[in-house]
Amino acid sequence: MTEREAIEQRVSVRTFLDQQLNEEAVRAIDEWLADAPKAPFGTPLHFALIPTHGDEGEKKIGTYGFIKNAYHFLAGTVNSSAPKGLEDYAFVMEKAILFLTALGFATCWLGASFRKSHFADRLKPADGEIIPAVSPVGLAAGQLRLQEKIGSKIYKPRTRKPMSDLFFSERMGKQLTGTADQLLPFEWVRLAPSARNKQPWRILVQGASHHFYIDRAPGMRKKDQRLGVADLERLDLGIAMAHFDMGVKALGGKGTWLVEQPGLEDLPGSYEYLATFFRE
């Protein structure tokens, strides 16, 4: 499976076949994680494939009933004080998830509905480190549970906003245009998953600079804080950055991630600058 196919075919799965990953699969995943892509801002990260099989309690490793029959989870740690730690974490984790998709495994981003203490017992995070998100890893079961059907109706996970709402040229509001190849990295961003399917990423192209913004949803961050979870919109932007990076490389291009505030005026009040990709 190609990267394009993995991006197009990946869906969130919450019900898995009641079986463990085989040794060959575990070894391949462990090897990928040991040599994982570098995070764009260099934040130290530690990811691991966590086996949960054992007693029946471990098999239900604290996901509040959202996940069924997962015997393995992808999880990691990052220092909570790292300036771009959440973006780096999501960037690498999304690339891992797409690698797993290409291998034929199902996954599901979980940023809130998991018990951090259960994963901390296995990952042993150092002082100041957090576990922002995790994902089950396994083979998808064929039938959706009622809970999944309800969730899919509420958040419509496969619907995506049009490019004209997300990507702009020279100034906000001016639609980005180009050939299919030129727009491929943006289309891959458009297909990225996001918490509650909010799709908060906005990209402004000014020459070789691609400025990434969060379009903050009213009250979402405060809600996440009340729940004691990571800033999910920053995780979403890290996922978008991974998709954009992969799209550029798929076209044979390259670039550098920077924090280079463009200082624009008259931005919508909900927009928050995050980072810039300078395309070489």
C-alpha positions in Angstrom: 0.0 0.0 0.0 1.4 3.4 -1.0 1.3 6.5 1.3 -1.5 8.0 -0.8 -3.5 4.8 -0.4 -2.9 4.8 3.4 -4.0 8.4 3.7 -7.1 7.8 1.6 -8.1 4.5 3.2 -7.3 5.1 6.9 -10.4 5.3 9.1 -11.0 5.2 12.8 -11.8 1.7 14.1 -12.9 0.9 17.6 -13.9 -2.8 17.3 -11.1 -5.3 16.6 -10.8 -9.0 16.0 -10.3 -10.7 19.3 -6.7 -11.8 18.5 -3.1 -10.7 19.2 -0.6 -9.4 16.7 1.8 -12.0 15.5 5.5 -11.9 16.4 6.5 -10.8 12.8 4.1 -7.8 13.0 5.3 -6.8 16.4 8.9 -6.9 15.3 8.2 -4.8 12.2 6.4 -2.2 14.3 9.1 -2.1 17.0 11.8 -1.7 14.3 9.9 1.2 12.7 9.5 2.9 16.1 13.1 2.5 16.9 14.0 4.4 13.7 11.0 6.7 13.6 11.1 9.9 11.6 12.5 13.0 13.4 10.1 15.4 14.8 10.1 18.8 12.9 11.1 20.8 16.0 13.4 18.2 17.5 11.4 17.5 20.7 12.6 14.2 22.4 9.9 11.6 22.1 9.5 8.0 23.1 6.9 5.7 21.5 6.2 2.1 22.1 3.9 -0.7 21.1 2.2 -1.7 24.4 0.8 -5.3 24.7 -2.3 -5.4 26.8 -3.0 -9.1 26.8 -2.7 -11.0 30.0 -5.4 -10.9 32.6 -8.9 -9.8 31.5 -8.4 -6.4 33.2 -5.4 -5.6 31.1 -7.2 -6.5 28.0 -9.6 -3.6 28.7 -6.8 -1.1 29.2 -8.8 1.9 30.3 -10.6 3.3 27.2 -13.9 3.8 28.9 -15.5 1.1 26.7 -14.7 3.0 23.5 -12.3 0.3 22.2 -13.1 -3.4 22.0 -10.7 -6.4 21.7 -7.5 -4.4 21.2 -4.5 -6.3 22.4 -1.9 -3.7 21.5 -1.7 0.1 21.8 0.6 2.7 20.2 1.5 5.3 22.9 4.3 7.6 23.7 5.6 10.3 26.0 6.7 13.9 25.6 7.7 16.7 27.9 4.7 18.9 28.7 6.9 22.1 28.7 8.4 21.6 25.2 7.3 24.6 23.1 6.2 22.5 20.1 6.0 19.1 21.9 2.4 18.3 21.1 2.8 19.1 17.4 6.0 17.0 17.3 4.2 14.2 19.1 1.3 14.1 16.7 3.6 14.5 13.6 5.5 11.3 14.5 2.5 9.4 15.8 0.5 10.1 12.6 3.3 8.8 10.5 3.4 5.7 12.6 -0.4 5.3 12.2 -0.1 5.6 8.4 2.7 3.0 8.5 0.4 0.7 10.4 -2.4 1.4 7.9 0.0 0.4 5.1 0.7 -2.9 6.9 -3.1 -3.6 7.0 -3.7 -2.7 10.6 -6.6 -0.6 12.0 -6.1 2.3 14.4 -8.0 5.1 16.2 -6.6 8.3 17.6 -7.6 8.7 21.2 -6.8 12.0 22.8 -9.4 12.0 25.6 -11.1 8.6 26.1 -8.3 6.7 27.7 -7.0 6.3 31.3 -3.6 7.9 31.4 -2.6 6.1 34.6 -3.0 2.7 32.9 -0.6 3.7 30.1 1.8 5.5 32.5 2.2 2.2 34.4 3.6 0.7 31.2 5.5 3.6 29.7 7.0 5.0 33.0 7.1 8.7 31.9 9.7 10.9 33.6 8.8 13.9 35.6 7.1 16.5 33.4 6.3 14.0 30.7 2.8 13.4 29.5 1.0 10.9 27.2 -1.1 13.2 24.9 -2.7 10.5 22.8 -2.8 6.8 22.1 -4.1 4.4 19.5 -5.2 0.8 19.5 -3.6 -1.4 16.9 -5.1 -4.6 15.5 -7.2 -6.1 12.7 -10.6 -4.5 12.2 -13.7 -6.5 13.0 -16.3 -6.5 10.3 -19.3 -5.1 12.1 -19.7 -1.6 13.6 -20.9 -1.5 17.1 -23.9 0.8 18.0 -21.5 3.2 19.8 -19.4 3.6 16.6 -22.5 4.1 14.4 -23.7 6.9 16.8 -20.3 8.6 16.8 -20.0 8.5 13.0 -23.4 10.2 12.7 -22.5 12.9 15.1 -19.0 13.7 13.8 -19.3 12.5 10.2 -15.6 11.4 10.1 -15.4 11.0 6.3 -16.8 14.4 5.4 -14.2 17.1 4.7 -14.3 20.8 4.2 -13.6 22.1 0.7 -10.1 23.4 0.0 -11.5 26.9 -0.4 -12.2 27.0 3.3 -8.8 25.8 4.4 -6.0 27.0 2.1 -5.2 30.5 0.9 -2.8 32.4 -1.3 -1.0 35.6 -0.3 -3.9 36.7 2.0 -6.6 35.1 4.0 -9.7 34.5 2.0 -8.0 34.4 -1.4 -8.4 30.8 -2.7 -5.3 28.8 -3.4 -5.2 27.4 -6.9 -2.9 25.1 -8.8 -2.5 21.8 -10.7 -3.4 18.5 -9.1 0.3 17.9 -8.4 0.8 21.3 -6.9 -2.2 20.9 -4.6 -1.4 17.3 -3.6 0.1 18.2 -0.2 -2.9 20.3 0.6 -5.3 17.5 -0.4 -3.5 15.2 1.9 -3.9 17.7 4.7 -7.6 18.0 3.9 -8.0 14.2 4.3 -6.3 14.2 7.8 -8.2 13.1 10.9 -9.0 15.6 13.6 -10.7 15.6 17.0 -14.4 15.7 16.6 -13.7 16.2 12.9 -13.2 19.9 13.4 -10.4 20.2 10.8 -8.9 23.3 12.5 -5.9 23.7 10.1 -5.6 26.8 7.9 -2.6 27.3 5.6 -1.6 30.6 4.0 0.9 30.4 1.1 3.2 33.3 0.6 5.8 32.4 -2.0 7.9 29.6 -0.6 6.5 30.1 2.9 3.5 28.0 4.1 2.1 29.4 7.3 0.0 27.0 9.4 -2.7 28.4 11.7 -5.2 26.9 14.1 -8.8 28.0 13.7 -9.8 27.7 17.3 -13.3 26.4 17.9 -15.1 28.4 20.6 -14.8 26.8 24.0 -13.0 23.6 22.8 -9.7 24.3 24.6 -11.5 25.1 27.8 -13.5 21.9 27.5 -10.3 19.9 27.0 -8.7 21.6 30.0 -11.7 20.7 32.2 -11.3 17.1 31.0 -7.6 17.2 31.8 -6.6 16.3 28.3 -3.9 17.7 25.9 -4.6 20.6 23.6 -6.4 18.5 20.9 -6.3 21.3 18.3 -2.5 21.4 18.5 -2.4 17.7 18.1 -4.6 18.1 15.0 -2.1 20.6 13.6 0.7 18.2 14.1 -1.2 15.6 12.1 -1.8 18.1 9.4 1.9 18.9 9.3 2.8 15.2 8.9 0.4 14.9 5.9 1.8 18.1 4.3 5.4 16.9 4.9 4.6 13.5 3.3 2.8 15.2 0.3 5.8 17.5 -0.4 8.2 14.5 -0.3 5.9 12.5 -2.5 6.5 15.1 -5.2 10.2 15.0 -4.7 10.3 18.3 -2.8 11.7 19.2 0.6 11.7 22.0 3.1 12.2 23.2 6.6 9.8 23.8 9.5 10.2 27.2 11.2 8.5 29.4 13.7 8.4 32.6 11.7 5.4 34.7 12.6 4.4 36.6 9.4 2.8 39.4 11.4 -0.4 39.6 9.3 -3.1 42.1 10.2 -6.9 41.6 10.0 -6.8 37.9 10.9 -9.9 36.3 12.2 -9.9 36.4 16.0 -10.0 32.6 16.2 -6.8 32.2 14.2 -3.6 31.3 16.1 -0.3 31.1 14.3 1.5 27.8 14.8 4.5 27.2 12.4 5.8 27.8 8.8 7.0 25.3 6.3 9.6 26.9 4.0 9.7 24.9 0.8 13.1 24.8 -0.8 
